[in-house]
Amino acid sequence: MKKIESLKNVLFSTTLMVAINLIAAGTAAAAPDHPVCSASAESRQFDFWLGDWSVSAPGGTKTSTSRVFLELDQCLLVESWDGGRGHTGKNMFAYSPDDKSWHGLFADNAGRVHVFEGKVSAGAGEFTGPSRSENGAAVLNRIKVIRINADQVEQTWEKSTDNGSTWSVAFRGVYSRKKP
């Protein structure tokens, strides 16, 4: 009887040690290499743009709409916009702790795609990226998103055909927060 009790104790101790080691190994394997985005100050820099917006272009009569929200455990900021007259698109931005830069992707329902890199700080973001014009010429794009106040943001999209020496405005929109 003593041998059985002793064997039970050894078996219980061994099982307990295996379970502790498995739990520890699982926790270590599941631990992220980087802090989660919701707790990362860098990933939260663009949160001033979150919300539902009416977007107007100076001098324009048509108002567009925009919804800016977070995805992928708050790691990806997504703008879903509707420019009216059937033109829609998405802007996606994320901070990468690997290279300490912001990255962006623009895509619309006309098949245009642009890739950007940039910085966000103190209520302003600026991104640049190359593309091609309709005739195949090199174009440098620059997007600026600037917080005017808690209920207004301005976005400007500029293009340069001389590698950034001069810029022309392709789009300028004032985002006004929709009231609930």
C-alpha positions as YAML, in Angstrom:
chain: A
units: angstrom
residues:
- id: 1
  name: MET
  ca: [0.00, 0.00, 0.00]
- id: 2
  name: LYS
  ca: [2.88, 2.35, 0.83]
- id: 3
  name: LYS
  ca: [4.43, 1.63, -2.58]
- id: 4
  name: ILE
  ca: [1.16, 2.58, -4.31]
- id: 5
  name: GLU
  ca: [0.90, 5.84, -2.31]
- id: 6
  name: SER
  ca: [4.54, 6.63, -3.07]
- id: 7
  name: LEU
  ca: [3.99, 5.88, -6.76]
- id: 8
  name: LYS
  ca: [0.89, 8.14, -6.79]
- id: 9
  name: ASN
  ca: [2.91, 10.99, -5.24]
- id: 10
  name: VAL
  ca: [5.70, 10.58, -7.79]
- id: 11
  name: LEU
  ca: [3.18, 10.41, -10.64]
- id: 12
  name: PHE
  ca: [1.33, 13.49, -9.34]
- id: 13
  name: SER
  ca: [4.57, 15.46, -8.93]
- id: 14
  name: THR
  ca: [5.76, 14.47, -12.40]
- id: 15
  name: THR
  ca: [2.40, 15.35, -13.98]
- id: 16
  name: LEU
  ca: [2.37, 18.69, -12.16]
- id: 17
  name: MET
  ca: [5.91, 19.52, -13.36]
- id: 18
  name: VAL
  ca: [5.05, 18.58, -16.96]
- id: 19
  name: ALA
  ca: [1.91, 20.74, -16.83]
- id: 20
  name: ILE
  ca: [3.85, 23.72, -15.42]
- id: 21
  name: ASN
  ca: [6.50, 23.36, -18.12]
- id: 22
  name: LEU
  ca: [3.86, 23.10, -20.87]
- id: 23
  name: ILE
  ca: [2.07, 26.19, -19.60]
- id: 24
  name: ALA
  ca: [5.34, 28.13, -19.36]
- id: 25
  name: ALA
  ca: [6.38, 27.05, -22.84]
- id: 26
  name: GLY
  ca: [2.97, 27.98, -24.27]
- id: 27
  name: THR
  ca: [3.08, 31.40, -22.61]
- id: 28
  name: ALA
  ca: [6.57, 32.08, -23.92]
- id: 29
  name: ALA
  ca: [5.60, 30.96, -27.42]
- id: 30
  name: ALA
  ca: [2.46, 33.12, -27.38]
- id: 31
  name: ALA
  ca: [4.22, 36.23, -26.08]
- id: 32
  name: PRO
  ca: [4.48, 38.87, -28.83]
- id: 33
  name: ASP
  ca: [7.88, 40.16, -29.97]
- id: 34
  name: HIS
  ca: [6.53, 43.70, -29.72]
- id: 35
  name: PRO
  ca: [4.06, 45.38, -27.38]
- id: 36
  name: VAL
  ca: [0.48, 45.09, -28.56]
- id: 37
  name: CYS
  ca: [-0.61, 47.99, -30.74]
- id: 38
  name: SER
  ca: [-3.27, 49.17, -28.32]
- id: 39
  name: ALA
  ca: [-0.50, 49.91, -25.78]
- id: 40
  name: SER
  ca: [2.05, 51.27, -28.25]
- id: 41
  name: ALA
  ca: [2.31, 55.08, -28.15]
- id: 42
  name: GLU
  ca: [3.58, 55.12, -31.74]
- id: 43
  name: SER
  ca: [0.60, 53.09, -33.00]
- id: 44
  name: ARG
  ca: [-1.80, 55.49, -31.28]
- id: 45
  name: GLN
  ca: [-0.37, 58.67, -32.91]
- id: 46
  name: PHE
  ca: [-2.95, 58.65, -35.73]
- id: 47
  name: ASP
  ca: [-6.00, 58.11, -33.48]
- id: 48
  name: PHE
  ca: [-6.99, 61.78, -33.88]
- id: 49
  name: TRP
  ca: [-8.40, 60.76, -37.28]
- id: 50
  name: LEU
  ca: [-10.74, 58.06, -35.92]
- id: 51
  name: GLY
  ca: [-14.45, 58.69, -36.45]
- id: 52
  name: ASP
  ca: [-17.22, 59.29, -38.95]
- id: 53
  name: TRP
  ca: [-16.65, 62.31, -41.19]
- id: 54
  name: SER
  ca: [-18.24, 64.50, -43.82]
- id: 55
  name: VAL
  ca: [-15.57, 65.59, -46.29]
- id: 56
  name: SER
  ca: [-15.81, 68.74, -48.36]
- id: 57
  name: ALA
  ca: [-13.42, 70.16, -50.91]
- id: 58
  name: PRO
  ca: [-12.96, 73.93, -50.81]
- id: 59
  name: GLY
  ca: [-15.14, 75.45, -53.52]
- id: 60
  name: GLY
  ca: [-16.90, 72.13, -54.09]
- id: 61
  name: THR
  ca: [-20.59, 71.50, -53.67]
- id: 62
  name: LYS
  ca: [-20.50, 67.70, -53.22]
- id: 63
  name: THR
  ca: [-19.76, 66.31, -49.77]
- id: 64
  name: SER
  ca: [-18.00, 62.98, -49.51]
- id: 65
  name: THR
  ca: [-18.06, 60.68, -46.51]
- id: 66
  name: SER
  ca: [-15.33, 58.89, -44.61]
- id: 67
  name: ARG
  ca: [-15.23, 56.40, -41.78]
- id: 68
  name: VAL
  ca: [-11.88, 55.91, -40.04]
- id: 69
  name: PHE
  ca: [-11.57, 52.92, -37.71]
- id: 70
  name: LEU
  ca: [-9.08, 50.42, -36.28]
- id: 71
  name: GLU
  ca: [-8.61, 46.79, -37.33]
- id: 72
  name: LEU
  ca: [-6.22, 43.91, -36.53]
- id: 73
  name: ASP
  ca: [-6.16, 44.41, -32.77]
- id: 74
  name: GLN
  ca: [-5.79, 48.19, -33.23]
- id: 75
  name: CYS
  ca: [-2.66, 47.78, -35.38]
- id: 76
  name: LEU
  ca: [-4.21, 49.01, -38.64]
- id: 77
  name: LEU
  ca: [-5.96, 52.34, -39.17]
- id: 78
  name: VAL
  ca: [-8.43, 52.09, -42.07]
- id: 79
  name: GLU
  ca: [-10.17, 54.92, -43.87]
- id: 80
  name: SER
  ca: [-13.17, 53.78, -45.88]
- id: 81
  name: TRP
  ca: [-14.32, 56.65, -48.05]
- id: 82
  name: ASP
  ca: [-17.02, 57.36, -50.56]
- id: 83
  name: GLY
  ca: [-16.25, 60.24, -52.89]
- id: 84
  name: GLY
  ca: [-19.72, 60.20, -54.42]
- id: 85
  name: ARG
  ca: [-20.70, 59.37, -57.97]
- id: 86
  name: GLY
  ca: [-19.60, 55.75, -57.48]
- id: 87
  name: HIS
  ca: [-15.97, 56.46, -56.53]
- id: 88
  name: THR
  ca: [-14.94, 54.60, -53.35]
- id: 89
  name: GLY
  ca: [-11.70, 53.54, -51.77]
- id: 90
  name: LYS
  ca: [-9.65, 52.55, -48.76]
- id: 91
  name: ASN
  ca: [-6.59, 54.05, -47.11]
- id: 92
  name: MET
  ca: [-4.75, 51.81, -44.69]
- id: 93
  name: PHE
  ca: [-1.97, 52.94, -42.36]
- id: 94
  name: ALA
  ca: [0.10, 51.05, -39.78]
- id: 95
  name: TYR
  ca: [3.14, 51.71, -37.65]
- id: 96
  name: SER
  ca: [5.95, 49.15, -37.90]
- id: 97
  name: PRO
  ca: [8.11, 48.79, -34.80]
- id: 98
  name: ASP
  ca: [10.59, 46.85, -36.96]
- id: 99
  name: ASP
  ca: [11.69, 49.90, -38.96]
- id: 100
  name: LYS
  ca: [10.06, 52.55, -36.75]
- id: 101
  name: SER
  ca: [8.09, 53.95, -39.69]
- id: 102
  name: TRP
  ca: [4.50, 54.35, -40.74]
- id: 103
  name: HIS
  ca: [3.38, 52.62, -43.94]
- id: 104
  name: GLY
  ca: [0.29, 53.26, -46.02]
- id: 105
  name: LEU
  ca: [-1.67, 51.77, -48.87]
- id: 106
  name: PHE
  ca: [-4.29, 53.55, -50.99]
- id: 107
  name: ALA
  ca: [-6.62, 51.57, -53.26]
- id: 108
  name: ASP
  ca: [-9.81, 52.58, -55.05]
- id: 109
  name: ASN
  ca: [-12.52, 50.97, -57.16]
- id: 110
  name: ALA
  ca: [-10.92, 52.36, -60.34]
- id: 111
  name: GLY
  ca: [-7.96, 50.03, -59.80]
- id: 112
  name: ARG
  ca: [-5.48, 52.65, -58.58]
- id: 113
  name: VAL
  ca: [-3.05, 51.53, -55.91]
- id: 114
  name: HIS
  ca: [-0.39, 53.64, -54.18]
- id: 115
  name: VAL
  ca: [2.09, 52.63, -51.46]
- id: 116
  name: PHE
  ca: [3.45, 55.18, -48.99]
- id: 117
  name: GLU
  ca: [5.93, 55.57, -46.14]
- id: 118
  name: GLY
  ca: [5.91, 58.38, -43.65]
- id: 119
  name: LYS
  ca: [5.75, 59.79, -40.16]
- id: 120
  name: VAL
  ca: [2.98, 60.70, -37.75]
- id: 121
  name: SER
  ca: [3.45, 62.97, -34.76]
- id: 122
  name: ALA
  ca: [1.65, 65.69, -32.80]
- id: 123
  name: GLY
  ca: [-1.58, 65.67, -34.80]
- id: 124
  name: ALA
  ca: [-0.05, 65.44, -38.25]
- id: 125
  name: GLY
  ca: [0.90, 62.69, -40.65]
- id: 126
  name: GLU
  ca: [2.90, 62.96, -43.86]
- id: 127
  name: PHE
  ca: [3.47, 60.14, -46.34]
- id: 128
  name: THR
  ca: [5.23, 59.93, -49.69]
- id: 129
  name: GLY
  ca: [5.35, 57.30, -52.37]
- id: 130
  name: PRO
  ca: [6.03, 56.86, -56.09]
- id: 131
  name: SER
  ca: [3.56, 56.09, -58.85]
- id: 132
  name: ARG
  ca: [3.12, 56.55, -62.60]
- id: 133
  name: SER
  ca: [0.91, 59.00, -64.47]
- id: 134
  name: GLU
  ca: [-1.52, 57.85, -67.15]
- id: 135
  name: ASN
  ca: [1.22, 58.34, -69.76]
- id: 136
  name: GLY
  ca: [3.76, 56.35, -67.71]
- id: 137
  name: ALA
  ca: [5.79, 59.28, -66.33]
- id: 138
  name: ALA
  ca: [7.21, 59.02, -62.80]
- id: 139
  name: VAL
  ca: [5.14, 60.82, -60.15]
- id: 140
  name: LEU
  ca: [5.93, 61.38, -56.49]
- id: 141
  name: ASN
  ca: [2.83, 61.52, -54.27]
- id: 142
  name: ARG
  ca: [2.60, 63.22, -50.89]
- id: 143
  name: ILE
  ca: [-0.33, 62.90, -48.50]
- id: 144
  name: LYS
  ca: [-0.68, 65.14, -45.46]
- id: 145
  name: VAL
  ca: [-3.30, 64.56, -42.77]
- id: 146
  name: ILE
  ca: [-3.43, 67.39, -40.24]
- id: 147
  name: ARG
  ca: [-5.62, 67.72, -37.16]
- id: 148
  name: ILE
  ca: [-7.17, 71.19, -37.16]
- id: 149
  name: ASN
  ca: [-9.11, 70.61, -33.93]
- id: 150
  name: ALA
  ca: [-11.00, 67.78, -32.22]
- id: 151
  name: ASP
  ca: [-13.74, 67.90, -34.86]
- id: 152
  name: GLN
  ca: [-11.82, 68.81, -38.02]
- id: 153
  name: VAL
  ca: [-9.01, 67.24, -40.01]
- id: 154
  name: GLU
  ca: [-7.55, 68.32, -43.33]
- id: 155
  name: GLN
  ca: [-6.13, 65.93, -45.91]
- id: 156
  name: THR
  ca: [-4.07, 67.13, -48.85]
- id: 157
  name: TRP
  ca: [-2.80, 64.93, -51.68]
- id: 158
  name: GLU
  ca: [-0.07, 66.51, -53.77]
- id: 159
  name: LYS
  ca: [1.81, 65.27, -56.83]
- id: 160
  name: SER
  ca: [5.26, 66.13, -58.15]
- id: 161
  name: THR
  ca: [6.62, 65.31, -61.59]
- id: 162
  name: ASP
  ca: [10.08, 66.73, -60.79]
- id: 163
  name: ASN
  ca: [11.02, 64.45, -57.86]
- id: 164
  name: GLY
  ca: [9.67, 66.80, -55.19]
- id: 165
  name: SER
  ca: [11.04, 70.16, -56.36]
- id: 166
  name: THR
  ca: [7.52, 71.47, -57.01]
- id: 167
  name: TRP
  ca: [4.10, 70.16, -55.98]
- id: 168
  name: SER
  ca: [0.56, 70.52, -57.31]
- id: 169
  name: VAL
  ca: [-2.54, 69.82, -55.24]
- id: 170
  name: ALA
  ca: [-4.54, 66.86, -56.56]
- id: 171
  name: PHE
  ca: [-7.02, 66.79, -53.65]
- id: 172
  name: ARG
  ca: [-7.72, 68.86, -50.58]
- id: 173
  name: GLY
  ca: [-10.50, 67.83, -48.24]
- id: 174
  name: VAL
  ca: [-11.71, 69.19, -44.92]
- id: 175
  name: TYR
  ca: [-13.06, 66.43, -42.68]
- id: 176
  name: SER
  ca: [-15.79, 67.52, -40.27]
- id: 177
  name: ARG
  ca: [-16.77, 65.06, -37.56]
- id: 178
  name: LYS
  ca: [-20.37, 63.89, -37.91]
- id: 179
  name: LYS
  ca: [-22.43, 64.58, -34.80]
- id: 180
  name: PRO
  ca: [-24.32, 61.59, -33.34]
...
